[in-house]
């Protein structure tokens, strides 16, 4: 897993399932701002790998990103190091 992917996982976790891609992007730390153009591709890849859940509800314009149990387990394993 890349540093950028880990940063995104941590941001998704902070959002507790309430943040959209825009809100995640607004919180990217300075060193990763240059990667903001790759954020959606990376978030979608993390969803495909099962680390995050991407949700859109009918009638709502905003999407939501939530950490999956697999993503939570991965972040927990980082804190054990």
C-alpha positions as CSV (number, residue, x, y, z in Angstrom):
1,X,0.0,0.0,0.0
2,X,1.4,3.4,-0.9
3,X,1.7,6.4,1.5
4,X,-1.0,8.2,-0.5
5,X,-3.4,5.3,-0.1
6,X,-2.8,5.2,3.6
7,X,-3.4,8.9,3.9
8,X,-6.7,8.5,2.1
9,X,-7.7,5.6,4.3
10,X,-7.0,7.7,7.4
11,X,-9.1,10.6,6.0
12,X,-12.0,8.3,5.1
13,X,-11.8,6.9,8.7
14,X,-11.9,10.5,10.1
15,X,-15.0,11.3,8.0
16,X,-16.9,8.4,9.7
17,X,-18.9,7.7,6.5
18,X,-20.1,11.3,6.3
19,X,-17.5,12.9,3.9
20,X,-17.8,13.1,0.2
21,X,-14.8,13.0,-2.2
22,X,-14.7,16.8,-2.0
23,X,-14.5,16.9,1.8
24,X,-11.7,14.3,1.8
25,X,-9.8,16.2,-0.8
26,X,-10.1,19.5,1.1
27,X,-8.2,17.7,4.0
28,X,-5.3,16.3,2.1
29,X,-2.1,17.2,3.9
30,X,0.3,19.6,2.1
31,X,2.7,17.0,0.8
32,X,-0.1,15.2,-1.0
33,X,-1.9,18.2,-2.6
34,X,0.0,17.5,-5.9
35,X,-1.7,14.1,-5.9
36,X,-5.2,15.5,-5.6
37,X,-5.8,14.8,-9.3
38,X,-5.2,11.1,-8.6
39,X,-7.5,11.0,-5.6
40,X,-10.7,9.7,-7.2
41,X,-8.8,7.0,-9.1
42,X,-7.1,5.9,-5.9
43,X,-10.3,6.0,-3.9
44,X,-12.1,3.9,-6.5
45,X,-9.1,1.4,-6.4
46,X,-9.4,1.2,-2.6
47,X,-13.1,0.5,-3.0
48,X,-12.4,-2.3,-5.6
49,X,-9.8,-3.8,-3.2
50,X,-12.4,-3.7,-0.4
51,X,-10.8,-1.1,1.9
52,X,-13.5,1.5,1.6
53,X,-17.2,1.7,0.7
54,X,-18.4,4.2,-1.8
55,X,-22.1,5.1,-1.4
56,X,-24.4,7.3,-3.3
57,X,-28.1,7.6,-2.3
58,X,-30.9,8.2,-4.7
59,X,-32.0,11.8,-4.7
60,X,-28.7,13.0,-3.1
61,X,-26.1,14.7,-5.1
62,X,-23.3,14.0,-2.6
63,X,-21.5,10.7,-2.4
64,X,-20.1,9.2,0.9
65,X,-16.9,7.3,1.6
66,X,-16.7,4.9,4.5
67,X,-14.0,2.7,5.8
68,X,-14.8,-1.0,5.4
69,X,-14.0,-3.6,8.1
70,X,-11.0,-4.7,6.0
71,X,-9.8,-1.0,5.9
72,X,-10.3,-0.6,9.6
73,X,-8.3,-3.8,10.2
74,X,-5.5,-2.6,8.0
75,X,-5.3,0.8,9.8
76,X,-5.4,-1.1,13.2
77,X,-2.4,-3.2,12.0
78,X,-0.5,0.0,11.3
79,X,-0.9,1.3,14.8
80,X,0.4,-2.1,16.2
81,X,3.7,-1.5,14.5
